[in-house]
Amino acid sequence: MAKVQSFADKAAKLAKKAEMNVVDPETGKETRLIHIRFVEAVKSEKGSYKFLDRNMKVYESSYKQFKG
């Protein structure tokens, strides 16, 4: 009979998977990647504002965008 996973088991599994350790090229130290949502206000030609949002990964130590 299969084991039923609890919510805590699933959350721990996803957290471990999401935790990615990489070397930051600027500092040369090992750091984690974190996921952020970047929201930018852009003025349109008509004078109103648009909000552009992007999901991106950044280095936790320097908050520079991860490219790779």
PQR file of N, CA, C, O and H, with PARSE charges and radii, in Angstrom:
ATOM      1  N   MET A   1       0.842  -1.172   0.000 -0.4000 1.5000
ATOM      2  CA  MET A   1       0.000   0.000   0.000 -0.0000 2.0000
ATOM      3  C   MET A   1       0.896   1.246   0.000  0.5500 1.7000
ATOM      4  O   MET A   1       1.877   1.301   0.741 -0.5500 1.4000
ATOM      5  N   ALA A   2       0.568   2.225  -0.810 -0.4000 1.5000
ATOM      6  CA  ALA A   2       1.391   3.420  -0.954 -0.0000 2.0000
ATOM      7  C   ALA A   2       1.202   4.369   0.229  0.5500 1.7000
ATOM      8  O   ALA A   2       0.122   4.469   0.812 -0.5500 1.4000
ATOM      9  H   ALA A   2      -0.229   2.180  -1.412  0.4000 1.0000
ATOM     10  N   LYS A   3       2.284   5.054   0.557 -0.4000 1.5000
ATOM     11  CA  LYS A   3       2.236   6.030   1.643 -0.0000 2.0000
ATOM     12  C   LYS A   3       1.564   7.307   1.140  0.5500 1.7000
ATOM     13  O   LYS A   3       1.868   7.769   0.040 -0.5500 1.4000
ATOM     14  H   LYS A   3       3.161   4.973   0.083  0.4000 1.0000
ATOM     15  N   VAL A   4       0.681   7.866   1.905 -0.4000 1.5000
ATOM     16  CA  VAL A   4       0.015   9.111   1.549 -0.0000 2.0000
ATOM     17  C   VAL A   4       0.883  10.266   2.037  0.5500 1.7000
ATOM     18  O   VAL A   4       1.229  10.339   3.216 -0.5500 1.4000
ATOM     19  H   VAL A   4       0.434   7.491   2.798  0.4000 1.0000
ATOM     20  N   GLN A   5       1.230  11.166   1.119 -0.4000 1.5000
ATOM     21  CA  GLN A   5       2.060  12.300   1.504 -0.0000 2.0000
ATOM     22  C   GLN A   5       1.214  13.365   2.184  0.5500 1.7000
ATOM     23  O   GLN A   5       0.099  13.660   1.755 -0.5500 1.4000
ATOM     24  H   GLN A   5       0.949  11.107   0.161  0.4000 1.0000
ATOM     25  N   SER A   6       1.751  13.927   3.230 -0.4000 1.5000
ATOM     26  CA  SER A   6       1.069  15.043   3.873 -0.0000 2.0000
ATOM     27  C   SER A   6       1.482  16.337   3.172  0.5500 1.7000
ATOM     28  O   SER A   6       2.407  16.350   2.360 -0.5500 1.4000
ATOM     29  H   SER A   6       2.658  13.687   3.579  0.4000 1.0000
ATOM     30  N   PHE A   7       0.792  17.404   3.491 -0.4000 1.5000
ATOM     31  CA  PHE A   7       1.117  18.696   2.898 -0.0000 2.0000
ATOM     32  C   PHE A   7       2.531  19.123   3.291  0.5500 1.7000
ATOM     33  O   PHE A   7       3.253  19.694   2.474 -0.5500 1.4000
ATOM     34  H   PHE A   7       0.040  17.394   4.150  0.4000 1.0000
ATOM     35  N   ALA A   8       2.926  18.855   4.522 -0.4000 1.5000
ATOM     36  CA  ALA A   8       4.261  19.224   4.988 -0.0000 2.0000
ATOM     37  C   ALA A   8       5.339  18.485   4.201  0.5500 1.7000
ATOM     38  O   ALA A   8       6.378  19.064   3.882 -0.5500 1.4000
ATOM     39  H   ALA A   8       2.339  18.391   5.186  0.4000 1.0000
ATOM     40  N   ASP A   9       5.106  17.226   3.889 -0.4000 1.5000
ATOM     41  CA  ASP A   9       6.061  16.454   3.082 -0.0000 2.0000
ATOM     42  C   ASP A   9       6.197  17.045   1.688  0.5500 1.7000
ATOM     43  O   ASP A   9       7.307  17.183   1.176 -0.5500 1.4000
ATOM     44  H   ASP A   9       4.263  16.755   4.148  0.4000 1.0000
ATOM     45  N   LYS A  10       5.067  17.396   1.068 -0.4000 1.5000
ATOM     46  CA  LYS A  10       5.096  17.983  -0.261 -0.0000 2.0000
ATOM     47  C   LYS A  10       5.802  19.332  -0.255  0.5500 1.7000
ATOM     48  O   LYS A  10       6.591  19.621  -1.154 -0.5500 1.4000
ATOM     49  H   LYS A  10       4.164  17.284   1.484  0.4000 1.0000
ATOM     50  N   ALA A  11       5.526  20.162   0.752 -0.4000 1.5000
ATOM     51  CA  ALA A  11       6.140  21.486   0.843 -0.0000 2.0000
ATOM     52  C   ALA A  11       7.643  21.373   1.049  0.5500 1.7000
ATOM     53  O   ALA A  11       8.408  22.136   0.458 -0.5500 1.4000
ATOM     54  H   ALA A  11       4.884  19.928   1.482  0.4000 1.0000
ATOM     55  N   ALA A  12       8.072  20.438   1.875 -0.4000 1.5000
ATOM     56  CA  ALA A  12       9.500  20.250   2.121 -0.0000 2.0000
ATOM     57  C   ALA A  12      10.199  19.775   0.853  0.5500 1.7000
ATOM     58  O   ALA A  12      11.316  20.201   0.557 -0.5500 1.4000
ATOM     59  H   ALA A  12       7.451  19.818   2.355  0.4000 1.0000
ATOM     60  N   LYS A  13       9.547  18.902   0.113 -0.4000 1.5000
ATOM     61  CA  LYS A  13      10.117  18.400  -1.132 -0.0000 2.0000
ATOM     62  C   LYS A  13      10.266  19.522  -2.150  0.5500 1.7000
ATOM     63  O   LYS A  13      11.296  19.615  -2.817 -0.5500 1.4000
ATOM     64  H   LYS A  13       8.640  18.556   0.353  0.4000 1.0000
ATOM     65  N   LEU A  14       9.260  20.369  -2.279 -0.4000 1.5000
ATOM     66  CA  LEU A  14       9.326  21.483  -3.218 -0.0000 2.0000
ATOM     67  C   LEU A  14      10.347  22.536  -2.786  0.5500 1.7000
ATOM     68  O   LEU A  14      11.020  23.126  -3.631 -0.5500 1.4000
ATOM     69  H   LEU A  14       8.423  20.294  -1.737  0.4000 1.0000
ATOM     70  N   ALA A  15      10.468  22.773  -1.493 -0.4000 1.5000
ATOM     71  CA  ALA A  15      11.441  23.747  -1.001 -0.0000 2.0000
ATOM     72  C   ALA A  15      12.860  23.275  -1.279  0.5500 1.7000
ATOM     73  O   ALA A  15      13.726  24.072  -1.641 -0.5500 1.4000
ATOM     74  H   ALA A  15       9.921  22.294  -0.806  0.4000 1.0000
ATOM     75  N   LYS A  16      13.093  21.996  -1.111 -0.4000 1.5000
ATOM     76  CA  LYS A  16      14.427  21.448  -1.372 -0.0000 2.0000
ATOM     77  C   LYS A  16      14.749  21.537  -2.864  0.5500 1.7000
ATOM     78  O   LYS A  16      15.884  21.827  -3.245 -0.5500 1.4000
ATOM     79  H   LYS A  16      12.390  21.348  -0.817  0.4000 1.0000
ATOM     80  N   LYS A  17      13.747  21.287  -3.698 -0.4000 1.5000
ATOM     81  CA  LYS A  17      13.936  21.353  -5.141 -0.0000 2.0000
ATOM     82  C   LYS A  17      14.178  22.799  -5.590  0.5500 1.7000
ATOM     83  O   LYS A  17      15.000  23.046  -6.473 -0.5500 1.4000
ATOM     84  H   LYS A  17      12.826  21.052  -3.389  0.4000 1.0000
ATOM     85  N   ALA A  18      13.463  23.752  -4.982 -0.4000 1.5000
ATOM     86  CA  ALA A  18      13.583  25.159  -5.374 -0.0000 2.0000
ATOM     87  C   ALA A  18      14.890  25.778  -4.883  0.5500 1.7000
ATOM     88  O   ALA A  18      15.346  26.781  -5.433 -0.5500 1.4000
ATOM     89  H   ALA A  18      12.796  23.552  -4.265  0.4000 1.0000
ATOM     90  N   GLU A  19      15.485  25.194  -3.867 -0.4000 1.5000
ATOM     91  CA  GLU A  19      16.711  25.749  -3.306 -0.0000 2.0000
ATOM     92  C   GLU A  19      17.887  25.331  -4.182  0.5500 1.7000
ATOM     93  O   GLU A  19      18.341  24.187  -4.138 -0.5500 1.4000
ATOM     94  H   GLU A  19      15.114  24.380  -3.421  0.4000 1.0000
ATOM     95  N   MET A  20      18.361  26.265  -4.965 -0.4000 1.5000
ATOM     96  CA  MET A  20      19.446  25.962  -5.894 -0.0000 2.0000
ATOM     97  C   MET A  20      20.682  26.761  -5.478  0.5500 1.7000
ATOM     98  O   MET A  20      20.642  27.990  -5.425 -0.5500 1.4000
ATOM     99  H   MET A  20      17.993  27.194  -5.001  0.4000 1.0000
ATOM    100  N   ASN A  21      21.755  26.074  -5.189 -0.4000 1.5000
ATOM    101  CA  ASN A  21      22.999  26.729  -4.815 -0.0000 2.0000
ATOM    102  C   ASN A  21      23.889  26.853  -6.037  0.5500 1.7000
ATOM    103  O   ASN A  21      24.145  25.870  -6.733 -0.5500 1.4000
ATOM    104  H   ASN A  21      21.787  25.076  -5.232  0.4000 1.0000
ATOM    105  N   VAL A  22      24.361  28.065  -6.295 -0.4000 1.5000
ATOM    106  CA  VAL A  22      25.232  28.347  -7.430 -0.0000 2.0000
ATOM    107  C   VAL A  22      26.333  29.294  -6.957  0.5500 1.7000
ATOM    108  O   VAL A  22      26.275  29.814  -5.843 -0.5500 1.4000
ATOM    109  H   VAL A  22      24.153  28.864  -5.730  0.4000 1.0000
ATOM    110  N   VAL A  23      27.326  29.511  -7.799 -0.4000 1.5000
ATOM    111  CA  VAL A  23      28.412  30.440  -7.481 -0.0000 2.0000
ATOM    112  C   VAL A  23      28.108  31.771  -8.167  0.5500 1.7000
ATOM    113  O   VAL A  23      27.904  31.825  -9.380 -0.5500 1.4000
ATOM    114  H   VAL A  23      27.373  29.088  -8.704  0.4000 1.0000
ATOM    115  N   ASP A  24      28.079  32.840  -7.378 -0.4000 1.5000
ATOM    116  CA  ASP A  24      27.841  34.183  -7.903 -0.0000 2.0000
ATOM    117  C   ASP A  24      29.094  34.650  -8.636  0.5500 1.7000
ATOM    118  O   ASP A  24      30.166  34.682  -8.031 -0.5500 1.4000
ATOM    119  H   ASP A  24      28.244  32.796  -6.393  0.4000 1.0000
ATOM    120  N   PRO A  25      29.003  35.012  -9.915 -0.5600 1.5000
ATOM    121  CA  PRO A  25      30.203  35.413 -10.653  0.2800 2.0000
ATOM    122  C   PRO A  25      30.822  36.719 -10.164  0.5500 1.7000
ATOM    123  O   PRO A  25      32.022  36.927 -10.339 -0.5500 1.4000
ATOM    124  N   GLU A  26      30.034  37.599  -9.559 -0.4000 1.5000
ATOM    125  CA  GLU A  26      30.590  38.871  -9.071 -0.0000 2.0000
ATOM    126  C   GLU A  26      31.392  38.687  -7.790  0.5500 1.7000
ATOM    127  O   GLU A  26      32.500  39.208  -7.667 -0.5500 1.4000
ATOM    128  H   GLU A  26      29.059  37.430  -9.417  0.4000 1.0000
ATOM    129  N   THR A  27      30.834  37.945  -6.835 -0.4000 1.5000
ATOM    130  CA  THR A  27      31.505  37.788  -5.549 -0.0000 2.0000
ATOM    131  C   THR A  27      32.375  36.541  -5.493  0.5500 1.7000
ATOM    132  O   THR A  27      33.312  36.476  -4.697 -0.5500 1.4000
ATOM    133  H   THR A  27      29.933  37.521  -6.935  0.4000 1.0000
ATOM    134  N   GLY A  28      32.076  35.549  -6.331 -0.4000 1.5000
ATOM    135  CA  GLY A  28      32.834  34.307  -6.311 -0.0000 2.0000
ATOM    136  C   GLY A  28      32.450  33.389  -5.171  0.5500 1.7000
ATOM    137  O   GLY A  28      33.114  32.377  -4.945 -0.5500 1.4000
ATOM    138  H   GLY A  28      31.315  35.602  -6.978  0.4000 1.0000
ATOM    139  N   LYS A  29      31.388  33.720  -4.445 -0.4000 1.5000
ATOM    140  CA  LYS A  29      30.943  32.910  -3.311 -0.0000 2.0000
ATOM    141  C   LYS A  29      29.720  32.095  -3.709  0.5500 1.7000
ATOM    142  O   LYS A  29      28.978  32.456  -4.623 -0.5500 1.4000
ATOM    143  H   LYS A  29      30.849  34.542  -4.628  0.4000 1.0000
ATOM    144  N   GLU A  30      29.530  30.990  -3.001 -0.4000 1.5000
ATOM    145  CA  GLU A  30      28.364  30.160  -3.256 -0.0000 2.0000
ATOM    146  C   GLU A  30      27.145  30.822  -2.623  0.5500 1.7000
ATOM    147  O   GLU A  30      27.186  31.232  -1.463 -0.5500 1.4000
ATOM    148  H   GLU A  30      30.133  30.698  -2.258  0.4000 1.0000
ATOM    149  N   THR A  31      26.081  30.923  -3.378 -0.4000 1.5000
ATOM    150  CA  THR A  31      24.864  31.575  -2.909 -0.0000 2.0000
ATOM    151  C   THR A  31      23.647  30.861  -3.478  0.5500 1.7000
ATOM    152  O   THR A  31      23.771  30.015  -4.364 -0.5500 1.4000
ATOM    153  H   THR A  31      26.049  30.589  -4.321  0.4000 1.0000
ATOM    154  N   ARG A  32      22.490  31.200  -2.973 -0.4000 1.5000
ATOM    155  CA  ARG A  32      21.247  30.605  -3.459 -0.0000 2.0000
ATOM    156  C   ARG A  32      20.623  31.499  -4.515  0.5500 1.7000
ATOM    157  O   ARG A  32      20.892  32.699  -4.566 -0.5500 1.4000
ATOM    158  H   ARG A  32      22.389  31.887  -2.253  0.4000 1.0000
ATOM    159  N   LEU A  33      19.796  30.910  -5.349 -0.4000 1.5000
ATOM    160  CA  LEU A  33      18.977  31.671  -6.287 -0.0000 2.0000
ATOM    161  C   LEU A  33      17.607  31.846  -5.667  0.5500 1.7000
ATOM    162  O   LEU A  33      17.049  30.902  -5.109 -0.5500 1.4000
ATOM    163  H   LEU A  33      19.578  29.935  -5.307  0.4000 1.0000
ATOM    164  N   ILE A  34      17.064  33.047  -5.762 -0.4000 1.5000
ATOM    165  CA  ILE A  34      15.725  33.288  -5.259 -0.0000 2.0000
ATOM    166  C   ILE A  34      14.863  33.803  -6.401  0.5500 1.7000
ATOM    167  O   ILE A  34      15.358  34.459  -7.318 -0.5500 1.4000
ATOM    168  H   ILE A  34      17.518  33.814  -6.216  0.4000 1.0000
ATOM    169  N   HIS A  35      13.590  33.505  -6.341 -0.4000 1.5000
ATOM    170  CA  HIS A  35      12.643  33.924  -7.360 -0.0000 2.0000
ATOM    171  C   HIS A  35      11.972  35.217  -6.899  0.5500 1.7000
ATOM    172  O   HIS A  35      11.502  35.307  -5.765 -0.5500 1.4000
ATOM    173  H   HIS A  35      13.188  32.972  -5.596  0.4000 1.0000
ATOM    174  N   ILE A  36      11.929  36.214  -7.779 -0.4000 1.5000
ATOM    175  CA  ILE A  36      11.271  37.472  -7.452 -0.0000 2.0000
ATOM    176  C   ILE A  36      10.345  37.866  -8.593  0.5500 1.7000
ATOM    177  O   ILE A  36      10.456  37.348  -9.704 -0.5500 1.4000
ATOM    178  H   ILE A  36      12.311  36.141  -8.700  0.4000 1.0000
ATOM    179  N   ARG A  37       9.447  38.770  -8.313 -0.4000 1.5000
ATOM    180  CA  ARG A  37       8.596  39.365  -9.338 -0.0000 2.0000
ATOM    181  C   ARG A  37       9.012  40.826  -9.449  0.5500 1.7000
ATOM    182  O   ARG A  37       8.943  41.576  -8.475 -0.5500 1.4000
ATOM    183  H   ARG A  37       9.357  39.191  -7.410  0.4000 1.0000
ATOM    184  N   PHE A  38       9.444  41.225 -10.640 -0.4000 1.5000
ATOM    185  CA  PHE A  38       9.934  42.573 -10.901 -0.0000 2.0000
ATOM    186  C   PHE A  38       8.823  43.352 -11.585  0.5500 1.7000
ATOM    187  O   PHE A  38       8.374  42.972 -12.666 -0.5500 1.4000
ATOM    188  H   PHE A  38       9.500  40.616 -11.432  0.4000 1.0000
ATOM    189  N   VAL A  39       8.373  44.442 -10.963 -0.4000 1.5000
ATOM    190  CA  VAL A  39       7.300  45.263 -11.509 -0.0000 2.0000
ATOM    191  C   VAL A  39       7.892  46.607 -11.906  0.5500 1.7000
ATOM    192  O   VAL A  39       8.563  47.267 -11.113 -0.5500 1.4000
ATOM    193  H   VAL A  39       8.738  44.750 -10.085  0.4000 1.0000
ATOM    194  N   GLU A  40       7.631  47.002 -13.151 -0.4000 1.5000
ATOM    195  CA  GLU A  40       8.194  48.233 -13.689 -0.0000 2.0000
ATOM    196  C   GLU A  40       7.056  49.107 -14.197  0.5500 1.7000
ATOM    197  O   GLU A  40       6.187  48.629 -14.926 -0.5500 1.4000
ATOM    198  H   GLU A  40       7.085  46.467 -13.796  0.4000 1.0000
ATOM    199  N   ALA A  41       7.053  50.391 -13.818 -0.4000 1.5000
ATOM    200  CA  ALA A  41       6.048  51.332 -14.298 -0.0000 2.0000
ATOM    201  C   ALA A  41       6.596  52.016 -15.546  0.5500 1.7000
ATOM    202  O   ALA A  41       7.667  52.622 -15.513 -0.5500 1.4000
ATOM    203  H   ALA A  41       7.759  50.780 -13.226  0.4000 1.0000
ATOM    204  N   VAL A  42       5.850  51.914 -16.650 -0.4000 1.5000
ATOM    205  CA  VAL A  42       6.279  52.486 -17.922 -0.0000 2.0000
ATOM    206  C   VAL A  42       5.211  53.472 -18.373  0.5500 1.7000
ATOM    207  O   VAL A  42       4.023  53.150 -18.390 -0.5500 1.4000
ATOM    208  H   VAL A  42       4.980  51.421 -16.677  0.4000 1.0000
ATOM    209  N   LYS A  43       5.647  54.680 -18.739 -0.4000 1.5000
ATOM    210  CA  LYS A  43       4.709  55.694 -19.198 -0.0000 2.0000
ATOM    211  C   LYS A  43       4.423  55.462 -20.676  0.5500 1.7000
ATOM    212  O   LYS A  43       5.351  55.327 -21.475 -0.5500 1.4000
ATOM    213  H   LYS A  43       6.612  54.941 -18.725  0.4000 1.0000
ATOM    214  N   SER A  44       3.147  55.415 -21.044 -0.4000 1.5000
ATOM    215  CA  SER A  44       2.770  55.181 -22.438 -0.0000 2.0000
ATOM    216  C   SER A  44       2.768  56.499 -23.211  0.5500 1.7000
ATOM    217  O   SER A  44       2.988  57.566 -22.638 -0.5500 1.4000
ATOM    218  H   SER A  44       2.394  55.525 -20.396  0.4000 1.0000
ATOM    219  N   GLU A  45       2.521  56.412 -24.506 -0.4000 1.5000
ATOM    220  CA  GLU A  45       2.509  57.602 -25.350 -0.0000 2.0000
ATOM    221  C   GLU A  45       1.367  58.548 -24.991  0.5500 1.7000
ATOM    222  O   GLU A  45       1.481  59.760 -25.173 -0.5500 1.4000
ATOM    223  H   GLU A  45       2.343  55.545 -24.971  0.4000 1.0000
ATOM    224  N   LYS A  46       0.287  58.004 -24.491 -0.4000 1.5000
ATOM    225  CA  LYS A  46      -0.878  58.814 -24.132 -0.0000 2.0000
ATOM    226  C   LYS A  46      -0.718  59.506 -22.785  0.5500 1.7000
ATOM    227  O   LYS A  46      -1.521  60.372 -22.437 -0.5500 1.4000
ATOM    228  H   LYS A  46       0.195  57.019 -24.344  0.4000 1.0000
ATOM    229  N   GLY A  47       0.305  59.136 -22.025 -0.4000 1.5000
ATOM    230  CA  GLY A  47       0.539  59.759 -20.731 -0.0000 2.0000
ATOM    231  C   GLY A  47       0.123  58.912 -19.547  0.5500 1.7000
ATOM    232  O   GLY A  47       0.399  59.267 -18.401 -0.5500 1.4000
ATOM    233  H   GLY A  47       0.957  58.433 -22.308  0.4000 1.0000
ATOM    234  N   SER A  48      -0.534  57.803 -19.809 -0.4000 1.5000
ATOM    235  CA  SER A  48      -0.918  56.928 -18.703 -0.0000 2.0000
ATOM    236  C   SER A  48       0.230  55.959 -18.413  0.5500 1.7000
ATOM    237  O   SER A  48       1.179  55.851 -19.189 -0.5500 1.4000
ATOM    238  H   SER A  48      -0.758  57.515 -20.740  0.4000 1.0000
ATOM    239  N   TYR A  49       0.127  55.271 -17.302 -0.4000 1.5000
ATOM    240  CA  TYR A  49       1.176  54.340 -16.897 -0.0000 2.0000
ATOM    241  C   TYR A  49       0.721  52.902 -17.076  0.5500 1.7000
ATOM    242  O   TYR A  49      -0.434  52.558 -16.822 -0.5500 1.4000
ATOM    243  H   TYR A  49      -0.645  55.358 -16.672  0.4000 1.0000
ATOM    244  N   LYS A  50       1.652  52.076 -17.516 -0.4000 1.5000
ATOM    245  CA  LYS A  50       1.445  50.632 -17.602 -0.0000 2.0000
ATOM    246  C   LYS A  50       2.372  49.986 -16.587  0.5500 1.7000
ATOM    247  O   LYS A  50       3.445  50.510 -16.288 -0.5500 1.4000
ATOM    248  H   LYS A  50       2.589  52.355 -17.722  0.4000 1.0000
ATOM    249  N   PHE A  51       1.957  48.867 -16.071 -0.4000 1.5000
ATOM    250  CA  PHE A  51       2.805  48.125 -15.147 -0.0000 2.0000
ATOM    251  C   PHE A  51       3.200  46.815 -15.813  0.5500 1.7000
ATOM    252  O   PHE A  51       2.347  45.975 -16.098 -0.5500 1.4000
ATOM    253  H   PHE A  51       1.085  48.441 -16.314  0.4000 1.0000
ATOM    254  N   LEU A  52       4.486  46.643 -16.058 -0.4000 1.5000
ATOM    255  CA  LEU A  52       5.019  45.425 -16.639 -0.0000 2.0000
ATOM    256  C   LEU A  52       5.618  44.599 -15.513  0.5500 1.7000
ATOM    257  O   LEU A  52       6.458  45.087 -14.757 -0.5500 1.4000
ATOM    258  H   LEU A  52       5.179  47.326 -15.826  0.4000 1.0000
ATOM    259  N   ASP A  53       5.193  43.373 -15.402 -0.4000 1.5000
ATOM    260  CA  ASP A  53       5.762  42.523 -14.361 -0.0000 2.0000
ATOM    261  C   ASP A  53       6.408  41.305 -14.991  0.5500 1.7000
ATOM    262  O   ASP A  53       5.903  40.730 -15.956 -0.5500 1.4000
ATOM    263  H   ASP A  53       4.510  42.977 -16.016  0.4000 1.0000
ATOM    264  N   ARG A  54       7.550  40.927 -14.411 -0.4000 1.5000
ATOM    265  CA  ARG A  54       8.319  39.783 -14.890 -0.0000 2.0000
ATOM    266  C   ARG A  54       8.746  38.953 -13.695  0.5500 1.7000
ATOM    267  O   ARG A  54       9.045  39.481 -12.623 -0.5500 1.4000
ATOM    268  H   ARG A  54       7.960  41.394 -13.627  0.4000 1.0000
ATOM    269  N   ASN A  55       8.768  37.653 -13.898 -0.4000 1.5000
ATOM    270  CA  ASN A  55       9.327  36.747 -12.898 -0.0000 2.0000
ATOM    271  C   ASN A  55      10.773  36.490 -13.289  0.5500 1.7000
ATOM    272  O   ASN A  55      11.064  36.218 -14.454 -0.5500 1.4000
ATOM    273  H   ASN A  55       8.525  37.224 -14.768  0.4000 1.0000
ATOM    274  N   MET A  56      11.682  36.573 -12.324 -0.4000 1.5000
ATOM    275  CA  MET A  56      13.091  36.329 -12.622 -0.0000 2.0000
ATOM    276  C   MET A  56      13.786  35.705 -11.432  0.5500 1.7000
ATOM    277  O   MET A  56      13.286  35.734 -10.307 -0.5500 1.4000
ATOM    278  H   MET A  56      11.446  36.794 -11.377  0.4000 1.0000
ATOM    279  N   LYS A  57      14.956  35.138 -11.707 -0.4000 1.5000
ATOM    280  CA  LYS A  57      15.801  34.569 -10.663 -0.0000 2.0000
ATOM    281  C   LYS A  57      16.953  35.535 -10.424  0.5500 1.7000
ATOM    282  O   LYS A  57      17.514  36.087 -11.370 -0.5500 1.4000
ATOM    283  H   LYS A  57      15.362  35.115 -12.621  0.4000 1.0000
ATOM    284  N   VAL A  58      17.307  35.737  -9.151 -0.4000 1.5000
ATOM    285  CA  VAL A  58      18.429  36.600  -8.803 -0.0000 2.0000
ATOM    286  C   VAL A  58      19.305  35.889  -7.776  0.5500 1.7000
ATOM    287  O   VAL A  58      18.858  34.987  -7.067 -0.5500 1.4000
ATOM    288  H   VAL A  58      16.851  35.288  -8.382  0.4000 1.0000
ATOM    289  N   TYR A  59      20.563  36.320  -7.716 -0.4000 1.5000
ATOM    290  CA  TYR A  59      21.477  35.812  -6.698 -0.0000 2.0000
ATOM    291  C   TYR A  59      21.114  36.450  -5.365  0.5500 1.7000
ATOM    292  O   TYR A  59      20.885  37.658  -5.298 -0.5500 1.4000
ATOM    293  H   TYR A  59      20.926  37.052  -8.292  0.4000 1.0000
ATOM    294  N   GLU A  60      21.059  35.655  -4.311 -0.4000 1.5000
ATOM    295  CA  GLU A  60      20.678  36.173  -3.001 -0.0000 2.0000
ATOM    296  C   GLU A  60      21.730  37.129  -2.440  0.5500 1.7000
ATOM    297  O   GLU A  60      21.381  38.050  -1.701 -0.5500 1.4000
ATOM    298  H   GLU A  60      21.245  34.674  -4.365  0.4000 1.0000
ATOM    299  N   SER A  61      22.993  36.936  -2.767 -0.4000 1.5000
ATOM    300  CA  SER A  61      24.048  37.760  -2.183 -0.0000 2.0000
ATOM    301  C   SER A  61      24.144  39.135  -2.832  0.5500 1.7000
ATOM    302  O   SER A  61      24.433  40.113  -2.142 -0.5500 1.4000
ATOM    303  H   SER A  61      23.276  36.188  -3.367  0.4000 1.0000
ATOM    304  N   SER A  62      23.908  39.241  -4.156 -0.4000 1.5000
ATOM    305  CA  SER A  62      24.093  40.528  -4.831 -0.0000 2.0000
ATOM    306  C   SER A  62      22.828  41.065  -5.493  0.5500 1.7000
ATOM    307  O   SER A  62      22.812  42.204  -5.959 -0.5500 1.4000
ATOM    308  H   SER A  62      23.674  38.447  -4.717  0.4000 1.0000
ATOM    309  N   TYR A  63      21.788  40.274  -5.538 -0.4000 1.5000
ATOM    310  CA  TYR A  63      20.523  40.632  -6.188 -0.0000 2.0000
ATOM    311  C   TYR A  63      20.695  41.017  -7.648  0.5500 1.7000
ATOM    312  O   TYR A  63      19.926  41.826  -8.168 -0.5500 1.4000
ATOM    313  H   TYR A  63      21.800  39.349  -5.160  0.4000 1.0000
ATOM    314  N   LYS A  64      21.689  40.451  -8.314 -0.4000 1.5000
ATOM    315  CA  LYS A  64      21.882  40.615  -9.756 -0.0000 2.0000
ATOM    316  C   LYS A  64      21.104  39.508 -10.451  0.5500 1.7000
ATOM    317  O   LYS A  64      20.927  38.420  -9.902 -0.5500 1.4000
ATOM    318  H   LYS A  64      22.313  39.794  -7.891  0.4000 1.0000
ATOM    319  N   GLN A  65      20.640  39.796 -11.666 -0.4000 1.5000
ATOM    320  CA  GLN A  65      19.849  38.813 -12.411 -0.0000 2.0000
ATOM    321  C   GLN A  65      20.692  37.600 -12.790  0.5500 1.7000
ATOM    322  O   GLN A  65      21.846  37.724 -13.200 -0.5500 1.4000
ATOM    323  H   GLN A  65      20.784  40.679 -12.111  0.4000 1.0000
ATOM    324  N   PHE A  66      20.089  36.433 -12.643 -0.4000 1.5000
ATOM    325  CA  PHE A  66      20.726  35.166 -12.999 -0.0000 2.0000
ATOM    326  C   PHE A  66      20.524  34.957 -14.483  0.5500 1.7000
ATOM    327  O   PHE A  66      19.399  35.015 -14.980 -0.5500 1.4000
ATOM    328  H   PHE A  66      19.151  36.332 -12.309  0.4000 1.0000
ATOM    329  N   LYS A  67      21.612  34.713 -15.191 -0.4000 1.5000
ATOM    330  CA  LYS A  67      21.550  34.447 -16.632 -0.0000 2.0000
ATOM    331  C   LYS A  67      22.122  33.058 -16.861  0.5500 1.7000
ATOM    332  O   LYS A  67      23.320  32.827 -16.697 -0.5500 1.4000
ATOM    333  H   LYS A  67      22.526  34.665 -14.788  0.4000 1.0000
ATOM    334  N   GLY A  68      21.259  32.154 -17.236 -0.4000 1.5000
ATOM    335  CA  GLY A  68      21.775  30.819 -17.500 -0.0000 2.0000
ATOM    336  C   GLY A  68      20.805  29.748 -17.483  0.5500 1.7000
ATOM    337  O   GLY A  68      21.161  28.589 -17.698 -0.5500 1.4000
ATOM    338  H   GLY A  68      20.286  32.341 -17.369  0.4000 1.0000
TER
END
